[in-house]
Amino acid sequence: MKALKYTIFTLLLGGALTSCNFLDKDPYQITLPNYFNTADEASSFLTGIYAELGQSTFYGADYMYLAGGDDLSHYGGSGRAPATKGLICNTATSSDPAVTGFWYTLYSGINRANIFLENIDRVSDIDPELKAQYIAEARFLRAFYYFNLIQCWGDVPFKTESTKDVVGLDIARTDKQTIYDFVIKEMQEVSDENTGGLLTAAQLNYKPGRVSKSAAWGILARIYLFRAGEFHRDNRAATEAERTDYYQAAKDYALKVCTNQGHDLARDYWDYFIDLCSDEYNTTANESIWEAEFSGNNTSDVKAEGRIGNIIGLAAPDMSSKTNVIGSADPGYAYEFIFATPKLYRLYCIEEPSTQVSDYMSCDLTLTKKICEDKDSENEVWKRYQIKTKDTRFLWNIAPFAYVEANGKNTGVTGRRFYEYGFRDLVNAHDMGRSYSYGDATWDGDTEPLAGDYDYKSYFTKNIARPCAKFRREYEADKKDKNSTAINFPILRYSDVLLMVAEAENELNGPDAAYDYLNKVRERAGASTVAKGSLDKEGFRQMVRDERARELCFEYTRHFDLIRWGEFESSMKALVDNARAGGEWNQGPSNVYTYFQVSSAQNYFPIPDAEMAVNKAITSNNPGW
């Protein structure tokens, strides 16, 4: 545990703890013997426990390389070489830097929580209720970090005391079921409606930077669902608890969030993410339950920025060095590293009408071939398939356009190039003035627009692997740094909770009482509702899984959903032949197909070589690593 020892030792002797923007604290350094004297010092140290969520090794950046590879998304871009870290390109080894960094970040958060809990009683001037709240938050965060370790690595070293020396730290792995019991007990106790120390979401004014009872209950539901599927990666039959008890607990805790807590879905799917990107909370409804917070634009000493919207987001020319380029001329730079697979595209829309598609599918099936004449290019006839779908998530999650600069003089964005015919009309019909629009394009000759929005004028292509567009930088308030953003990461939101209720209810009792929870999510998206009684248990199970894909894509729940369903290896491999053939895939057949040639080994992360080199109590790695 060499790196962990260094991290902890640095903390003990005066290591820096970064702040979360919800407390607006400056970075600071501590020396424990002289610390924990005041309530302010306790608050600052608690901030440091939260701060691990925003590290570049966690939600700040690398988590998307670790959990972003699934059957809905892939690392992409035309001709782009595989990523050099993380599991996303199926090239990781046990020495992978992203895997190693995440391991030590989680243990750093656990150690900070242990230090806090051991020292909080030294604070004499703190209000008893505030002290109880702080203790509850620290216990929850410690449990959450342990759940991430279980989810990724299974059996891991386990301790609930802080590191006080740099010797004698060899710790064997503890059975994950034992750690599950600890995690669940901690979260249950701190969120107890009568005696728990966590505040309700209403008491926090629905500002989701801090953990509320709702957040604890929603995460407990997520934990129980993941625990219910552990038998898949253990290669054994399910226990009675995995067949019923865990689903019942998941349902019960998710329903707690749904009952008298003031949560609801935002008016429109776009609203939630516009809030997220604008550094606002729940402007139309209290959908956001817990977010990893980021702030700043890389111009001050406080470093609390992340890379959501930069690593994954809409492409635009880089204007970060141009101080006079603002507003619609600078919607924010993104690398477009993450692309939607054709599978996700088809979950929103199908290619051609079929009488076999029932009325609960998300497309309204008005799919028509359109032939247009372009008079500016000598009457060249070009063909497009015009796709119309009622599901408003389609054109938010999957990029319908790219920002372009017509003059090429580095003076700012002049318009949007829409990828497919009909996308522009669909976006404009739903936009309601909420995003940048550049008007109708004007043209210079046959091909180059001078300015404005336009349809991409090329012959029809089957390429439907589009970039992710979920986190859009145009809503950031500050001038955009090229690589740093203030966009928060959505750890838990209400639509996820509704779908967890639907899934658990179906597994326990069949779909009869589950339709309302599913349909509430679909109705908000403009998709047609699923008729009650139209599906059996298996059909509803698949419908919920597909709905989680449509609703939560690019929020890094899918990778672990597939694992708990026992479908990760099969779902990934099912895409290999199609990706190898190219055509539909933006990156072509050269290497993207290899990202999906996974094995059962990827049901777990590899224990880092750096850990095994110094912790001699760990004698073997996870299977296949």
N, C-alpha and C positions, 0 to 999 in steps of 0.2 A: 504494500500500500504506500509506496514511496511518494507518489505525487500527492496523495491524500495527506500524508504526514506533513509534507512541506506546506500544503495549503492551511492545515490546521495550525501548525506551528507559527506561521506568519500571522494568522489571525490572533493567536494568543499573545504574540509579542508586539502587536500594533499594526496588523494588516488592515488595508482599506476595505470598507464596506460601501458599496454604491447605493444610491437612494432610489426609491420608487417615486414617481411624480405625484402620487396621491397624498404624500406627506410633504412634498416640496422641501426636502432636506438637502443640505450640501453634503458632499462626500466628507467622510471623517475617518479618524483613526482612533483606536482604543487600546488601552492597557488595562486588562481585567482587574487587577488589584485596586485600581483607582476608579473603577467604573461601577455602574448600577447604584448610583447614589441618589438619583432623582428620577421622577416620572419621565422627564424629557429624554434622559439617557436610555431608559427602558424602551421608550417609543422609537428612538433612533436604532437601537439594536434590533428590535422587531422588524424595522424597515430593512435591515440587512438580511433577515431571513427571507422576506419577500423578494429581495433583490436577485436571488438566484434564478427566479423565473425569467428574468429579462437578460440573463447572461447570453453572450453570443453562442455559447455551447448549449443553450436551451432554446426557449422561444425566440430569443433575439436573432437567431440565424440558423444554427446547425440542425435544429430539430426537423426542419423541412427536408434535410438531406437524409435523416434517419428514418422518419416516419412518412415521408412524402411519396415513396414508391409503392404503388398499388395498382389495381386494375382500372382505376379511373384517371390516374395521372402518371406522367413519366418525365424524366429529365430530358429536355429536348431543345429544339432549335435546328435549323437547317445546317447539317454538316458539323454540328457541335460535338466535340469529343466528350467522352464520359467524365462525370464529376470525379474529382481526385479524393473525395472523402465521403463517408456515409455509406448507407446500404442501398441508396436509391438506384444505383446503376449495377447492382449485383457484382461489385468488384471488391467489396470490403474484405479485410483480413482482421485478425485479432489485434493488429497494431494500428488499426484505423484511427486517425486523430479525432474524428467527430465522435466515434464510439467512446474513446478514452476520455475526451473532454466532458461528455454527458455523464459518464460514470462518476467522475470526481466532482462535478457540479452538484449532483444529487447528494453525495456524501458530505459535501461542504455545507449544503443547506441543512442536512440532518444534524451535523455537528453544531452549527450555529443555534439551531433550536434547542439542542441539549444544553449548551452553555446558557442560553436564556433561561430555561426552566430551572437550572441549578442556581441561578443568581438573582432571580426576580424578587425573592423574599428579602433581599438586602435593601430594596427600595422602601423607604419609610413614609414618603410623602405622597404616595399614590392612592387615589380613590379605590376602595375595595372592588367596586363594580368594574372600573376600568382595568384593574389588575386581573380580574377574572376573564375579561374579554381578551386581554393580551395573551394570557396563558392559553386560552382556548385557540387563538389564532396560531400560536407557536406549535401547539400539539397537532392541530390540523395540518399545518404545512409539513411538519415532520412526517406525519402519516402519508400525506400526498406524495412526498418525495420517495418514501418507501414503496408506495404503490407503483410509481413509475419504474422503480428498480425491478419489482416483481414482473410487471408487464413486459419489460424488455429482457430481463436476464433470468427470471425464475428464482431459484435459490440464490441468496446473496448473503454476505456478512451482515449481521444484525447486532446493533447495540443501542442502548438508550441512555448512555452516559457519555459525556464529552471526552475528547482526547486531551489528556493532561500531560503527556510525555510523548517523546518520539521513538521510544523503544518499546518492545514487547507488544506490538500491535498486530501480530499475526492472528487473524480471525477466520475460522472456518465458515463455510456457507450454512445458513439456516434454512430448513425446509420452508418453501414459499407458503405452505398452508399455515404454518405457525405465524409467519409475518402477516398474512391476510387477517388472522384473528386479531392481532395487535392493531393493525390499521383500522379495521372495522370498529373495534371497541373504542379506540381513541376518537374517531369521528362521531360515533354514536353519543359518547359522553359529552363532547363539547357542543353538540348541536341539540341536546335534549331540550324539549320545549319548556320544561319547568326549571331545570337546574343548570343547563349548559351555558357557557360563557359567551358564545357567539351571539352577535346581534342579528336581528331579522334584517332582511333587505330593506324594509320600510324604515327601520331605525338608522340604516346607513344612507337613507335618502336615495336608494336604488343607484348608488354609485358603486359599480362592480369591481373597483380596484382592490377592495378588501373582502375577505371571506365572510359570508353571511351564513345563517342557518340554511337558507335555500341552496347556496353553493355546496355546503356539506352534504345535504340530502341528495342533491343531484349527482355529486361525485360518488356518494355511497351507492346509488342506483347503478352507475357506470361500473363500479368495482364489482358489485354482485353479478352483473351480467357477464363481465369478463371471467369471474371466478366460475360461473356456471359452465363455461366452455373449456376449462382447463383440461378436461379429460381428452380433448382432441389432441393437444400437443404432448400429452403424457402417453398417448397410444393405449388407452384402456377404456373400459366401459364406464359410463357415467354413474356416479353414486346417486342415491336418493336425494341428497341435498342439491346436487347439480341438476337433477331433473325437476325439482319442485321448490325446495326451500329458498334457493338463491333467487329464482324468478319471483317468488312471492315477496322476498325482501326488496328486490329491485322495484317491483310495482309499488310496494308500500311507501318507499322513500321518494320515488318519483311523484306519487300522488300527494305527498306532503307539500311538495313544491307547487302543485297545482291547486292547493286548497287554501284559500284565504291569505295568500302571501302577496297578492297584488301583481302577479306576473301575467303577461299576455304577449301575444305576437305583435310585432310592429305592424303598423298599418299596411305597409308594403315591404316585400322582401328587400328591395333596394334600400329602404330607409335604414334598416339595421346596419348595413355595411357603410352607408354614407356617414352615419353617426360614428362608426368605428374609425373611419378614415379622417373624420373631422375633429376628433378628440372631443366628442360629445357623448352623452349618455341618454339613451332611452327617450328620445324626443317625442315619439308617438305612442309608445307603450313600453312597459318594463320587461323587455325580452332578454336583455343582457344580464346574466347572473354572475359571471366571473370572467375577468379579463386580465391578461398579463399586460402591464402598463409600460408605455414608453413615452418619452418626451424629448424635446430639443431638436436642434438641426445641426449639431456638430460644430457649433460656434462658441460654446461656453465651456467652462471647466467642468460642469456637471455632465457626465457622460451617461445618459439614460436612453439613448436612441437604440432602435432595432433596425431590422432590414425587411420587415414585412412591407410589401409593396415595391421593394427594390429587387430582391431575388425572385419574387413571384408577383407579377402584376403586368399591367398594360405597357407595351413598348412605346417609347417616345424618344426623339433626339435629346441628347444631353445638353441642357442649357444651364447647368449648375454654375458655370464660370461666368455667366452673363448676368451681371447685377441689374441691368435695365430690361431684361426679358422677364415678364411677370404674367400672371393670370393665364388666360387660355393659350398664350404663346409658350408657356412652360408648364405642361400638365404633370411633369415629374418623370424622371428617368427610371426605367426598369429593364432588367436583363432578359426577361422572358425565359427563365430557366425551366419553368414547370409548364407542361403541356397537358391538355386533356386527351385521353385516349378516344378513339372512335366509339368505344363501348359507352362512355359517358355521353357523348354526343347523341347516340341512338336512344339512350334512356330518356332524353327529352323529345327527340324527333325520330321518326322512322323514314326510310328512304322512299317507300312507295306505298300507296294505299293497299290495304289488305282486309278482306272480309273476316279474317281470322283474328284480327285485333279487336278486343272487346272495348266497351265504351269507357272503361276506367283508365285507359292509357292516357299519357300526358299530352299527346298531340291531338289536334282536332282533325287531322288527316286531310286538310285542304292543301295537298301537295301537288303542285302543277308544274309542268315544264313550260318555261317562258322563253320565247325567242324575241330578241330585241334588235333593232337596227341602230347602229352607231353612225350617224351621218357625218361625224367628224373624222371617221377613219374609212372613208370611201365605201360606205354602206356595208362594212364587214358585219356579218351576222355572227353573233356570239350567243351561246346558250347557257342558261342557268336554271337550276332547280330552285324555285321559290318556295321556301319553307315557312309555313305559318304555324306557330304554336301558341297556345294560350299560357303556357308555363313561363312566367316572367323570370324565373331563375336561369333559364337557358342563356339569355343574352346578357345576364350579369356575370355568371360564373365562367362562361366560355367567351373569349374575346370575339366580339362581332366586328372589330375594326382595329387598325393601328393608327396612331398619330403620325402625321407626315409633315415635312417641311418642304414646300414646293420649290423654293428658290435655291435651296442648298447653300445659303450664305450664312448659316448659323445665327439667324436673327429671330428664330422662333417658329413654333408649330403654326401651320396655316390651314390644316384641315384633317379630316379623318378618311382613311381608305377602308371601306367596308369589304369584308372578305367574300361575301356572297350576295348575289342579287336578292333584294327583298329585306336584307338585314337592316338597311338604313330606315326603311319605312317602319319596321317593327320597333326599332329603338326609339325613333322619334315619336311614335304613337304612345309609348309608355313613359317617356322621359320626363314630361311635365316641367321642363326647364331646370332639371336638377343637375345637369352636367353640361360641359362645354359643347357648343354646337357652332359650326363655322359657316352655315348657309350652303346654298347650292354652289357647286364648283364652277369656276370659269376656266376656259381651256385655251391653251396656246398650241395650236396645231392639233395633231392627231392624238397624242397620248398624255402629255404632261399638263396637269391642272395648275393654274396660277394660284388658286386658293380655293378653299371650300371643301365640303364633304362630297364623296363620290363613291360609286360602286367600282369594285376592282374589275377592270376591263381585260379579261383574258378568257380563253376558251375554258369550258367546263372542266373541272378537275375533281377527282374523287377524294382529294386530300381534305380530310375533315379533322385532323389532329390540330386543334387550335390552342393558342396559349391560354393559360388561366388569366381571368380578369377580375378576380374576386376582391383584390385589395388595390384600390385605385388612388394614386397619389394626387390627383387633381384636387382633392378635397383637403389636403394638408394646408394649414393656415400659414405656416412659415415658408420662406424661400427654401427651395428644396436642395439639400445636399445630395450629391449624386448617389451615394451609397447608404445614407442614414435616414431613417424615417421616424416619425412619432406615431405611427399607426399601431394601435393595440392589437393583441392577439386574442381571439375569442376562445377561452378555455371551455366555457359552458354557457349555452343559451337555451331559452325556453322551448324552442322547437325540438331540440335534442331530447329534452325531458318528455315531451308529448310522445315522441316516437319510441322512447324507452318504455313508457306505459303501454303503448300499443303492442310492442314486441312481447313484453312480459305477460300481459293479459292473454295474448294468443297462445303462448306456450303453456300457460296454466289451464285455460278454460276454452280455448278456441276463439274465433274472431268476433263472436256476436257482440261483445261489449267493447271491442277494440276499435271499431270503425270510426267512432266520433273523434278519437285522438289522432288517427291517421288523417281523416278528412279535414280536420282543423288546419293542419299543415298544408294540405293540398289546396284548400280553398284560398288561403292567403296567397299562394303562388299563382292563382288563376287556373290551376289544373282542375279537370273534372273530378268530381267526387267518386268514390268507390261505393257502388250500391250495396247496402246491407244485405247479407245473405248470398252475395254473388261469388264468394270465394270459400274454399275449404281451408283447413288449418295450414296446409302446405302452401296453397296459393297465397294466402294472406302473409305467411312468413316471407315468401319471396317478394311480395309487394312492399312490405316494410323495409326489407333490405335494399330494394331498389329506391325506395323513397329516402332512406338515409343517404344514399348516393347522390340523389338529386339535390337534397337539402343541404348536406354537410360536406360536400366535396371540397377538397383543398383546406379543410380544417383539421386534417390529420387524425381523424377518427377511423378512417376506412382501413388502414393497414391493420389496426388492432381488432376491428370488427371482423375482418376476414379470418384472423387467427382464432378468435373465440368461436367463430362459426365452423372452424375446421376446413376452411375453403381457401386459405392463402395460396398454397402451392398449386392447387387445381385451377383457381381463377386466374392466376398469373400465367401459367403455362398455356391456358386456353387462348391467349393472345399472341403466342409466339409465331405461328405460321402466318397469320395476317400481317404482323409487323415485319416479318422477314420478306414478305412479298412487296412491301412498300405501297405505293399508290395512295392509300388513305393516310399514311403516316408522314407527318411533316419532316421527320428526320430521314426518312427513306430506309432502305433495307440494309444499310451498311453496318450498323451496330445496335440500333435501338431494340431489336428483338432479343438481344442477349440480356437486357435488363429484366426480362420476364422469365428467363430460364432458371428459376429459383429451385431450391431443394427444401426439404423439411427442416434443414439446419436453420433457415431464416425465420422459423417460429420463435427463435430466441436470438438475442444479440450475443456476440462473442465477448467473453470476459477479457478485458484488455490485457495484453502482454505486460504492460507496465505494472499492472496490479499483481499478476501472477509472479512476476520477477521478484517482488519484495514481500509478498504475503505467502509464505510457504505453507500456510494451512489450507490454501486452495490448491488441490493436487490435480484437478482435471478441468478442462473447459466444457462448455456446453456441447451437446452432440453435433458432430459435423464441423466443428471449428478447431 
